[in-house]
Amino acid sequence: MIIFVSIKKLVQTFWWLILAMALYVFYQTIGLNMFFLFVLGLLALKFVPVLFLPILLIAVGVHFSGGFSFIADLIVWGFWGLASLPICFAFAESIRTSIERKKQENK
């Protein structure tokens, strides 16, 4: 019995195998979050290039925080920033008025 093998299909299968192994090693190295963002970034580059920069910024945040927890941290920081803004403004205003009063006393 003779088995016909297409060399083209055999080489194509070999390249798919190498790609699958590379993706597995990449996934094991960087983790699920970054793998997801990598795939999302590649899809954005292909279909919606405008979204690449926001995805890149999110990927940088995920890389340095180890997960998507930086989004919750930014929300908390923003809340505390808004809550402390009137206090900081009042403090800066009192400092400004006391400096102006000292300048007027020196004249």
C-alpha positions in Angstrom: 0.0 0.0 0.0 1.3 3.4 -1.0 0.8 6.5 1.3 0.8 9.8 -0.5 2.1 12.6 1.6 1.9 16.2 0.6 5.1 17.9 1.5 3.4 21.2 1.5 0.8 20.1 4.1 3.5 18.4 6.2 5.6 21.6 6.3 2.5 23.6 7.1 1.6 21.2 10.0 5.2 21.5 11.2 5.0 25.3 11.4 1.6 25.1 13.2 3.2 22.8 15.7 6.1 25.2 16.3 3.6 28.1 16.6 1.6 26.2 19.2 4.7 25.4 21.2 5.9 29.0 21.1 2.5 30.2 22.3 2.5 27.7 25.1 6.0 28.8 26.3 4.9 32.4 25.9 1.8 31.7 28.0 3.8 29.9 30.7 6.3 32.8 30.8 4.1 35.8 31.1 0.8 34.5 32.5 -2.8 34.6 31.5 -3.4 38.3 32.0 -0.6 39.4 29.7 -1.3 36.6 27.2 -4.9 37.9 27.0 -3.7 41.5 26.5 -1.2 40.4 23.9 -3.9 38.7 21.9 -6.2 41.6 22.4 -3.5 44.1 21.3 -2.8 42.1 18.1 -6.5 42.0 17.3 -6.7 45.7 17.9 -3.8 46.4 15.6 -5.5 44.4 12.9 -9.1 45.6 13.2 -9.2 48.8 15.4 -5.8 50.4 15.5 -7.1 53.3 17.6 -7.5 51.0 20.6 -3.9 49.9 20.6 -2.6 52.7 22.9 -5.2 52.2 25.6 -4.6 48.5 25.5 -0.8 49.2 25.7 -1.4 51.4 28.8 -3.5 48.7 30.4 -0.8 46.1 29.6 1.8 48.3 31.3 -0.4 48.6 34.4 -1.0 44.8 34.4 2.7 44.1 34.1 3.8 46.3 37.0 0.9 45.4 39.3 0.8 41.7 38.5 -2.8 41.7 37.5 -5.8 43.9 36.8 -5.9 45.1 40.5 -4.3 48.4 39.4 -7.7 49.5 38.0 -9.3 49.2 41.5 -6.3 51.0 43.0 -6.7 53.9 40.6 -10.4 54.1 41.5 -9.6 54.2 45.2 -6.8 56.8 44.7 -9.2 58.9 42.6 -11.9 58.7 45.3 -9.4 59.7 48.0 -8.0 62.5 45.8 -11.4 64.0 45.3 -12.3 63.6 49.0 -9.1 65.3 50.1 -9.1 68.0 47.4 -11.3 70.5 49.5 -9.0 70.0 52.5 -5.9 70.6 50.5 -7.4 73.7 48.8 -8.5 75.1 52.2 -5.0 74.5 53.6 -3.3 76.2 50.6 -5.7 79.1 50.9 -4.9 79.6 54.6 -1.2 79.5 53.8 -1.6 82.1 51.0 -3.6 84.4 53.3 -1.1 84.1 56.1 1.8 85.0 53.7 -0.1 88.0 52.4 -0.9 89.2 55.9 2.8 88.9 56.8 3.8 90.9 53.7 1.3 93.6 54.6 2.6 93.8 58.2 6.2 94.2 57.0 5.2 97.2 54.9 
